[in-house]
Amino acid sequence: MSDHVEYWWVTYSDEVQPAEVTFRGGIPVHARLIGSRDIVTANLIELMERLPTTPKRSSEQFRPPSPPPPRQPTSPLWLIGIILLTLVYWFSGYLFDAIK
């Protein structure tokens, strides 16, 4: 089972304060009171309300969009082919007449 940490408002010694609560298998194990180095076992605290997740660093939030993939250079051979076909079509009558 892995431990995960969540931030909660907890009641400890009749005071409500924020704490970093460590859970193991969904069960609170201990809590570190924010602003102090005290680590308190879970049976001495009462969970009140979950705090929002910690903010991420601004560099992690903003990621520039990835550049588009480079375009493959297109060959002008298709254009030359179309031009040649057009010329053959236009002058085919004259060519066949000249061959006769």
N, C-alpha and C positions, 0 to 999 in steps of 0.2 A: 504494500500500500504506500502510496506516495503522499507526502505532505503538501498542502497548498495553503497559501496565506490570503486572508481577506481582512478588510478593515471594518470594524464595528464600533458602535457606541456601546459601551459596557458599563455596568454598575459594579463598582468595587469600593468597599468601605463607605457605603452610602453616598458615593459621588458618581456622577455620570461623566465619563471621559472617553475619548477615542482610544482604541487599542488595535494592535496588529495581532489578529487571532490566527493561530496555526491549527489547521484541521488535518486529521488523519482518518481517512475513510469516512469523511463526512461528520466526524465527531470532533468537537473542539478539544485540543490537548492542552494548550497554554496560550497566554496572551502577553504581549509586551505593550505596556502602557506608553502611549506616544508622549514624548517629552521627558521620559525618564528611562532609566536602564532596568527598571524592575520587570522581571518576568514572573507572572502569576499563574498558578495552575488553574485549570478550567473550572474546578469545583468551587473556587472562591469568587468567580465572576458570574454575572448574569448578562447574557446578550440582549441588547435592547433593539437596535436597528442597524442594518448594514449600511455602511458608508459607500459612496460611489467609488468606482475604481480609480486608481491613481492616474494622474494625467501622464501622457507620454511626452517625451521630449519632442520639441518642435521639429527636429531633424527627422524623427521617426514618423511624424504625422504627414509631413509633406514629402512626397516623392515626385520628382518631375516625370512627366510622361515619357515613355520610352520612344526613341526616334523611330520613324517608320522604316521598314526594311528597305535597303537600297534597291532601286529599280534596275532590272537587267537591261543592259544596253541593247536596243533593238537594232537589228541589221537592216540596212537600206535595200537589201536584195529583193524584198517583197515589192518595194516600190518600182525597182528596175524591171522586175518581172511583169508587173501590171502595165508599165509603159510599153514594154516590148510586145505584149499581147495586143494592146490597143493599136500599136503601129502595124502589126501584122494584119489585124482585122481591117484597118483603114485601107492599107495598100495591097491587100491580097488580090483584089480584082485586077489591079494594074500588073502585079507580078505574074499572075497566071496568063494574062493577055500577052505579056512580054515573052514568056516562055514558049507560047504556041508559035 
